[in-house]
Amino acid sequence: MPRENYQERLEQLRSDVVAMGDLVLDRYETALRAAETGDDDLAAEVIDGDHEVNTRYLELEEECTELLALQQPVAGDLRLVTASFKIITDLERVGDLATNIAEYGGDGGGIHPAVDFRELGDAAGEMIADAVEAYELSDADACREIDARDDDLDERCRRASEAVVRSLLEADRARTEADETAESDSDHLADTLDEISHALLAIRDLERVGDHGVNIAARTLYMIESDDELIY
């Protein structure tokens, strides 16, 4: 393959990875709105559209494999291809998490009154968006900044989880004190446990979205500077 065409394929690969990032972020934003509003149609849109993310992933995986096998890139070109290969895997997993998130909203919308779900969701989504932009622009400083933000998101998710458990236990205690028979109400206990589990799973998935943002930033930093400090 002529060198010009090879470089064009590398440039196109980077553009296609960024486009996949845009697609996944669009699905993720729709998932947040579905959870916020309890809109079943929006949730179905995210779930039904997951095949498009998977198809894009497989196409880019094949392109990375061909570039590695047929062109045998070295140095910076090799790091670009291998980083892209890892990044599309993280993006595909964010797409999977979006399908989970889309189903978390109750009939009236929202996850739990003790949690600002939208704020957490936006923070995690911004990490993905900024990591993809850092990859597009080869911005090493942005990669390190994204990694630093992850500790804050983790702490916010931890506090949100504690708030969910605390508020539900307090509500259950209040109901028990108001009605002695509530202690033996197994249906009520099951509902309480389901609500706790549902909210905690939602928070966990948002934290994982942020983790994938860090993964993308880590692979991008390695691509730019051959620096693995964020990978390990």
Protein Blocks (a to p, Z undefined) as FASTA:
>chain_A
ZZklmmmmmmmmmmmmmmmmmmmmmmmmmmmmmmmnopaklmmmmmmmmmmmmmmmmmmm
mmmmmmmmmnopghjlmmmmmmmmmmmmmmmmmmmmmmmmmmmpcfkopjbfkbcfklmm
mmmmmmmmmmmmmmmnopaklmmmmmmmmmmmmmmmmmmmmmmmmmmmmmmmmmmmmomk
lmmmmklmmmmmmmmmmmmmmmmmmmmmmmmmmmmmmmmmmmmnopaklmZZ
